[in-house]
Amino acid sequence: MNTLHEKYIRRCIQIGKNALGNARPNPMVGCVIVLDNMIIGEGYTSPYGGSHAEVNAIQSVKDTALLKKATLYVTLEPCSHFGKTPPCSDLIIKHQIPNVVIGTIDTHSKVSGRGIEKLKNAGCNVTLGILEDECRKHHKRFFTFHNKKRPYIILKWAQTIDGFIAPEKTTERAPVWITNSYSRQLVHKWRAEEQAILVGNKTVIEDNPKLTIRDWSGKNPVRIVIDLYNKIPKGSSILDKTVKTIVITTKDYKQYNEDTFLIYEMINSENNIPEQICNILHTHEIQSVIIEGGSYTIQSFINENLWDEARVFTGMNSFVKGVKAPKFQSKLVSEKKIIDDTLRMYYND
């Protein structure tokens, strides 16, 4: 039976990924409804304010009378509280779905077992913990934000074959590409999947990046830039107010004319800067962030052990001299070729 349960929870995870980048701050839940070993309905979390996965799955079943004999599979415990939408556990009970199979419990304080308790009290047969590790990994952004009170942190950089992240000197204020166009497009896809992107002021001063998703479709991430002493030139692309941008500074931010798209947040440079930044991002309800550099910024988060995942490209060119790539120790999870680039993925266990 567990093998059959795993089959359908795996399908839940698969369709739940369709909500990546759109469901937040809700988790990207996947749900399928099965009768006589056939899927009769499925759904995933709608963009925020819309229906949850269970609602979409139930509504996709044409003959609702079948629900009274079916099994509902879901990656995460159904909610038991009123938010933008009514509780999913109530809807399951209303349709008298007799069997509910759940990947993992929701550790959010508003749920945390209450959905399961409500279902059991209504007479549902509840099975918990099917492919639990895979489901927790699937919901890693949601769990990290609520359990660790910080965003899920992805480090990303490109380095030359001789280990440099940037040349010693540049002749113009523009990016120096280490990777090919396919790798760069993949990075834009990642930006659309995560809620924010963070860089230091040196990256902005030297490269003048837009930090948007020009080579992909989706939402632009919130831009975060560390500019402790206001060194970024006024005409920089990152200050153009086309995308919500948060500037981390040591200056009194009240002196700035803030608007929705350009926000200044003040920190103390003598305290733990990465930790202070994580606290600010948590306050802004940012569940995930890609830190794209430069080397000093990335290394500061590594040194404080404030990171969850690293995605490292290695190109075929060489700088001989330049800015050394960040250093860290972690187990290699995967490695693949993107034409002549190599992408290595690491997790901070």
C-alpha positions as CSV (number, residue, x, y, z in Angstrom):
1,M,0.0,0.0,0.0
2,N,2.8,2.4,0.9
3,T,4.3,1.9,-2.7
4,L,0.9,3.0,-4.1
5,H,0.7,5.9,-1.7
6,E,4.3,7.0,-2.8
7,K,3.2,6.9,-6.4
8,Y,0.5,9.4,-5.9
9,I,2.4,11.6,-3.4
10,R,5.1,11.8,-6.0
11,R,2.5,13.0,-8.5
12,C,1.5,15.6,-6.0
13,I,5.0,16.9,-5.7
14,Q,5.3,17.0,-9.5
15,I,2.2,19.1,-10.1
16,G,2.9,21.2,-7.0
17,K,6.0,22.6,-8.8
18,N,3.7,24.4,-11.1
19,A,3.1,26.9,-8.3
20,L,6.8,27.7,-7.9
21,G,7.2,31.5,-7.9
22,N,3.5,32.2,-7.8
23,A,2.0,30.7,-4.7
24,R,4.0,32.6,-2.1
25,P,3.6,33.4,0.7
26,N,1.5,30.2,0.6
27,P,3.3,26.8,0.1
28,M,3.3,25.3,-3.3
29,V,1.1,22.3,-2.5
30,G,0.1,19.6,-4.9
31,C,-3.0,17.4,-4.5
32,V,-4.5,14.4,-6.4
33,I,-7.7,12.5,-5.8
34,V,-7.8,8.8,-6.6
35,L,-10.6,6.2,-6.9
36,D,-10.0,2.6,-7.9
37,N,-6.4,3.3,-8.7
38,M,-7.3,6.1,-11.1
39,I,-6.7,9.8,-10.7
40,I,-10.1,11.6,-10.9
41,G,-9.0,15.0,-9.9
42,E,-5.8,17.1,-9.3
43,G,-4.8,20.6,-8.5
44,Y,-2.0,22.8,-7.1
45,T,-1.9,26.1,-5.2
46,S,-3.2,29.1,-7.1
47,P,-1.5,32.5,-7.0
48,Y,-1.8,34.2,-3.6
49,G,-5.4,35.0,-2.8
50,G,-6.7,32.2,-5.0
51,S,-7.7,28.6,-4.2
52,H,-5.5,26.1,-2.4
53,A,-4.5,22.8,-4.0
54,E,-7.1,20.8,-2.3
55,V,-9.9,23.1,-3.5
56,N,-8.6,23.0,-7.0
57,A,-8.4,19.2,-7.0
58,I,-11.9,18.8,-5.6
59,Q,-13.4,21.3,-8.0
60,S,-11.7,19.3,-10.9
61,V,-13.8,16.2,-10.1
62,K,-16.8,16.2,-12.5
63,D,-19.0,13.9,-10.4
64,T,-18.7,15.0,-6.8
65,A,-20.5,11.9,-5.6
66,L,-17.3,9.9,-6.3
67,L,-15.5,11.9,-3.6
68,K,-17.3,9.9,-0.9
69,K,-15.4,6.7,-2.0
70,A,-12.1,8.4,-2.9
71,T,-8.6,9.0,-1.4
72,L,-7.2,12.5,-1.4
73,Y,-3.4,12.8,-1.6
74,V,-1.6,16.0,-0.6
75,T,2.0,17.1,0.0
76,L,1.3,19.1,3.1
77,E,-1.2,18.9,5.9
78,P,-4.5,20.6,4.9
79,C,-5.0,24.0,6.6
80,S,-7.5,24.3,9.5
81,H,-7.7,28.1,9.8
82,F,-9.3,31.0,7.9
83,G,-7.0,33.1,5.8
84,K,-7.6,34.5,2.4
85,T,-9.7,31.3,1.8
86,P,-11.7,29.0,4.1
87,P,-9.9,25.9,5.7
88,C,-9.2,23.0,3.3
89,S,-9.9,20.5,6.0
90,D,-13.5,21.8,6.3
91,L,-14.0,21.3,2.5
92,I,-12.6,17.7,2.7
93,I,-15.0,17.0,5.6
94,K,-17.9,18.6,3.7
95,H,-17.4,16.3,0.7
96,Q,-17.1,13.3,3.0
97,I,-13.8,12.2,1.5
98,P,-13.0,9.0,3.6
99,N,-9.3,8.7,3.1
100,V,-6.6,11.4,3.3
101,V,-2.9,10.7,2.7
102,I,-0.5,13.5,3.7
103,G,3.2,13.8,2.8
104,T,4.3,15.9,5.8
105,I,2.8,17.8,8.7
106,D,2.6,21.6,8.4
107,T,4.9,23.0,11.2
108,H,3.4,26.5,10.8
109,S,2.0,27.5,14.2
110,K,-1.4,28.2,12.6
111,V,-1.8,24.6,11.5
112,S,0.8,22.2,13.1
113,G,-1.4,19.1,13.5
114,R,-4.8,20.9,13.8
115,G,-5.8,20.0,10.3
116,I,-5.1,16.3,10.9
117,E,-6.9,16.4,14.2
118,K,-10.0,18.0,12.6
119,L,-10.0,15.3,9.8
120,K,-9.7,12.4,12.3
121,N,-12.4,13.8,14.5
122,A,-14.7,13.9,11.5
123,G,-14.0,10.2,10.9
124,C,-11.4,10.5,8.1
125,N,-8.8,7.8,7.8
126,V,-5.6,9.8,7.8
127,T,-2.2,8.4,6.7
128,L,0.8,10.7,7.5
129,G,4.5,10.8,6.4
130,I,4.5,9.3,2.9
131,L,7.7,10.5,1.1
132,E,8.1,12.9,4.1
133,D,11.7,13.9,3.3
134,E,10.8,14.6,-0.4
135,C,7.8,16.6,0.7
136,R,9.8,18.6,3.2
137,K,12.4,19.3,0.6
138,H,9.6,20.4,-1.8
139,H,8.4,22.9,0.8
140,K,11.9,24.0,1.9
141,R,11.2,27.7,1.3
142,F,8.0,27.7,3.4
143,F,9.5,25.6,6.2
144,T,12.8,27.6,6.4
145,F,10.9,30.9,6.6
146,H,8.5,29.8,9.3
147,N,10.9,27.6,11.3
148,K,14.2,29.5,11.1
149,K,12.6,33.0,10.7
150,R,14.7,33.8,7.7
151,P,14.4,33.2,3.9
152,Y,15.7,30.1,2.2
153,I,19.1,31.2,0.9
154,I,20.6,30.1,-2.4
155,L,24.2,31.1,-3.2
156,K,24.9,31.4,-6.9
157,W,28.1,32.4,-8.7
158,A,30.1,31.7,-11.9
159,Q,33.8,31.1,-11.7
160,T,36.5,30.6,-14.3
161,I,38.3,27.3,-14.8
162,D,41.2,28.8,-12.7
163,G,38.9,29.8,-9.8
164,F,38.2,33.5,-10.3
165,I,34.7,35.2,-10.0
166,A,35.8,38.5,-11.6
167,P,38.8,39.9,-13.5
168,E,41.4,42.1,-11.6
169,K,40.3,45.2,-13.6
170,T,37.5,46.0,-16.0
171,T,37.5,48.7,-18.7
172,E,33.8,49.5,-18.7
173,R,30.8,49.4,-16.3
174,A,29.2,46.2,-17.6
175,P,29.2,42.5,-16.7
176,V,32.1,40.3,-17.7
177,W,30.5,37.0,-18.8
178,I,32.1,33.8,-17.6
179,T,29.3,31.4,-18.7
180,N,27.5,30.8,-22.0
181,S,24.0,32.1,-22.9
182,Y,22.2,28.9,-21.9
183,S,23.6,29.1,-18.4
184,R,22.6,32.8,-18.2
185,Q,19.1,32.0,-19.3
186,L,18.9,29.3,-16.6
187,V,19.8,31.9,-14.0
188,H,16.9,34.1,-15.2
189,K,14.6,31.1,-14.7
190,W,15.9,30.8,-11.2
191,R,15.2,34.5,-10.5
192,A,11.6,34.0,-11.6
193,E,11.3,31.1,-9.1
194,E,12.7,32.9,-6.1
195,Q,11.2,35.9,-4.3
196,A,14.4,38.1,-4.0
197,I,17.9,38.6,-5.3
198,L,20.7,40.1,-3.3
199,V,24.1,41.7,-4.4
200,G,26.7,43.9,-2.8
201,N,27.4,47.5,-3.9
202,K,30.6,46.5,-5.7
203,T,28.6,44.4,-8.1
204,V,26.3,47.3,-8.8
205,I,29.1,49.9,-9.1
206,E,31.2,47.7,-11.5
207,D,28.5,45.9,-13.6
208,N,25.4,48.2,-13.3
209,P,23.1,45.1,-13.4
210,K,19.3,45.2,-13.8
211,L,18.8,41.9,-11.8
212,T,15.6,41.2,-13.7
213,I,14.3,38.2,-15.7
214,R,14.8,39.5,-19.3
215,D,15.6,36.0,-20.6
216,W,12.6,34.3,-19.0
217,S,8.9,34.9,-18.2
218,G,7.5,35.4,-14.7
219,K,7.8,37.9,-11.9
220,N,10.9,39.9,-11.3
221,P,12.4,39.2,-7.9
222,V,12.6,41.9,-5.2
223,R,16.1,43.4,-5.6
224,I,18.2,43.7,-2.4
225,V,21.5,45.6,-2.5
226,I,24.0,46.1,0.4
227,D,25.1,49.7,0.2
228,L,26.3,50.6,3.7
229,Y,27.9,53.9,2.9
230,N,25.8,55.1,-0.1
231,K,28.4,54.5,-2.8
232,I,26.1,53.4,-5.6
233,P,25.9,56.1,-8.4
234,K,22.5,57.8,-8.6
235,G,21.8,56.7,-12.2
236,S,22.3,52.9,-11.5
237,S,19.7,50.6,-13.0
238,I,19.0,49.0,-9.6
239,L,17.6,52.4,-8.4
240,D,15.2,52.9,-11.4
241,K,12.1,52.1,-9.4
242,T,10.8,49.6,-12.0
243,V,11.1,46.7,-9.5
244,K,10.7,46.7,-5.7
245,T,14.2,47.3,-4.4
246,I,15.5,47.3,-0.8
247,V,18.7,49.1,-0.1
248,I,20.6,48.0,3.1
249,T,22.4,51.0,4.5
250,T,24.0,52.4,7.8
251,K,22.6,55.8,7.1
252,D,19.3,57.0,8.6
253,Y,16.8,55.8,6.1
254,K,14.2,58.4,7.2
255,Q,16.2,61.0,5.2
256,Y,15.1,59.3,1.9
257,N,11.8,59.8,0.2
258,E,10.6,56.2,0.2
259,D,8.0,54.8,-2.0
260,T,6.7,51.3,-2.7
261,F,9.5,50.5,-5.1
262,L,12.6,51.9,-3.4
263,I,12.9,51.2,0.3
264,Y,15.9,51.9,2.6
265,E,16.6,49.7,5.6
266,M,19.2,50.7,8.2
267,I,21.6,48.3,10.0
268,N,24.5,48.5,12.3
269,S,27.8,47.8,10.5
270,E,29.5,46.6,13.7
271,N,27.0,43.8,14.3
272,N,26.4,40.6,12.3
273,I,25.5,42.0,8.9
274,P,24.1,38.7,7.2
275,E,22.0,38.1,10.3
276,Q,20.6,41.6,10.3
277,I,19.8,41.3,6.6
278,C,18.0,38.0,7.2
279,N,15.9,39.7,9.9
280,I,15.0,42.5,7.5
281,L,14.0,40.1,4.7
282,H,11.9,38.1,7.2
283,T,10.1,41.3,8.2
284,H,9.4,41.9,4.5
285,E,8.0,38.4,4.3
286,I,10.6,37.3,1.8
287,Q,10.7,33.5,1.8
288,S,13.6,32.9,-0.6
289,V,16.6,34.8,-1.9
290,I,19.3,34.2,-4.4
291,I,22.6,35.8,-3.4
292,E,24.5,36.5,-6.6
293,G,27.6,38.2,-5.3
294,G,30.2,39.4,-5.4
295,S,32.7,37.2,-3.7
296,Y,32.9,39.2,-0.4
297,T,29.1,39.3,0.0
298,I,28.7,35.5,-0.7
299,Q,31.6,34.7,1.6
300,S,30.1,36.7,4.5
301,F,27.0,34.5,4.4
302,I,29.1,31.3,4.2
303,N,31.2,32.4,7.1
304,E,28.0,32.9,9.3
305,N,26.6,29.6,8.0
306,L,23.6,31.4,6.7
307,W,22.9,29.5,3.5
308,D,21.0,26.5,2.4
309,E,22.0,25.8,-1.2
310,A,24.9,26.7,-3.5
311,R,24.7,26.7,-7.3
312,V,28.2,27.1,-8.9
313,F,28.9,27.5,-12.6
314,T,32.4,26.9,-13.9
315,G,33.1,28.3,-17.4
316,M,36.0,27.4,-19.7
317,N,37.7,30.7,-19.8
318,S,40.6,31.9,-17.5
319,F,41.4,35.2,-15.9
320,V,44.9,34.3,-14.5
321,K,44.5,37.2,-12.0
322,G,41.3,38.5,-10.4
323,V,38.8,38.1,-7.5
324,K,38.9,34.6,-6.1
325,A,35.7,32.6,-5.9
326,P,34.1,32.0,-2.5
327,K,35.4,29.1,-0.4
328,F,33.2,26.6,1.4
329,Q,32.9,23.0,2.4
330,S,29.9,20.9,1.5
331,K,28.9,17.7,-0.1
332,L,28.4,17.8,-3.9
333,V,24.8,16.9,-4.7
334,S,24.8,17.0,-8.5
335,E,26.9,18.0,-11.4
336,K,25.9,18.5,-15.1
337,K,27.1,20.1,-18.3
338,I,25.4,23.0,-19.9
339,I,27.2,22.9,-23.3
340,D,30.8,23.8,-22.2
341,D,29.9,25.1,-18.7
342,T,29.7,22.9,-15.6
343,L,27.0,23.4,-13.0
344,R,27.6,21.9,-9.5
345,M,24.9,22.0,-6.8
346,Y,25.5,21.8,-3.1
347,Y,23.3,21.6,0.0
348,N,24.2,22.9,3.5
349,D,23.2,19.9,5.6
